[in-house]
Amino acid sequence: MLPRLFAALLVLLVPVALPGRAAEVPDARAIVARAYEAAGGDAWANARSLELQGRLVLYGAQGAAPRVVADDYRMWRVFEADRTNAHGEAGLVRIDARADGRLLFQAASDGRVSWNQKGVIPKAEADRLWAENFGFGVIRHALKDGFALARLPDDSVDGHPVHMVRVTDPAGTATLFGVDRKTGWIRLAGFVTPRGWHVRVYDDFAVRDGWTQPKKVTLYYNGVKQNEVLWDRWRVNPALDAGLFAPANAGK
């Protein structure tokens, strides 16, 4: 008699899914809005400039060992007030990679002309360069008019459950984002590039002065890990001289 009673009680304790009642889930706009706030809200979205410093590990097309390690990797950005092209040249940017004080490579733009350590880059080559690398920043503008947001199946990134959304910019270019279901942190960005399918995975988040910074960024092309960036220092809204981004600084 007692075993049957216990069995009946257990049945009563098990939740029953009623027909036509699916679990409530946030829509795409709510997910992006939560990511926006978790990243730092308006201070993050409207940041004027950013300076980052850390290390870069580059892997080759073959083999498992790192091909290059830059112990001094820096990026400077002056952001556009409005961004409508997810993967195009954006604002002012400069990236320097050095190892033991020796310049390995540069990639930069003064907003009009792109250049590297060898000098000015032809426009077609520059367009390809930025299309293969830029994409995360569009989510800073995704709640504005002209952007389309779509909910995708949930997933996980490095074991962290995420909500997946697609952000389509006014030009019709799509970027996928994985937003941590617990924290709202953006853990993944994915988009099509001239090199193929590109995914960036973000981890080791630090929150300081209202700004959320992923200290580890892992970059994949066509499913293969290509780079790891390990940021350890950053400044939000530093005063950056426009000359820093001038082509005259190529190789310096």
Phi, psi and omega in degrees: 000314182298315178304320179294322179296316178297320179298319179295320178296320180297321179299320180293330182279341182281123180295141181250128177282121181276141179304138177079004180241096179275157178298138181289132179228148179292150176277176186299319182295320179295322179294314180294321178298322179292319177298320179303311181291320181294331180282341180138003176066216184299326180297324177287311185293329184255015177303140182271325184206165182206141175232128182234146178216139179182218182234153178232132175243122180251135177251153181269178180291334181231152175086167184257340185281149176302141178275320181216142172234119177262113181280352177226098183239124186227147175222136175239137179224139163242115191278153170286146177291325178226132181238121181242351179246104190300324189236026177257177177302134189224116174059209178255133182215145172214133178233126176238134175237124180229150174229122182054038178083353182266130180290124177268312177195163175225156169211128187205164174208139175265015182097342179232317184242132176260150182206162174226195185295344181265345181133202183294139179261131176304149188302317182299319178292321179294318179300320179292317180303309183288326178295331180277350188234322183274145177174327183297318190299342183295335181292341176296338184247003192294341179272359181277164177299145178099344179262143177249136182240136181224138178278136178238169180301141176299158182209193173221150178234115182050040177086358180262119177299134181227152165271135179255135177225153174250127176252121179248123184282172182300339178276354179094010180270132186257145173225134177266142177229139173252119185249123182305126184291335182270314188256338186084359180292145178277112185258347183208142168227136181219139181198160179280136178229170175300338177272355182118200184283124185245132178231137173241130179248130185248139182205176179056062185282142175232135179249121182212130178055039177077011182239130179258119183241120170287121183277346178233127177232124179246128185250133179237143169236125181053038175085357183250132179293130181247319186220155166228130177245129181240099181274135176234349177220143176203153176228134179259133180061040173288157175280113182246125179289136180300334180297337178302332185260004183285141179303339179299342181272005180303128179084001183252000000 
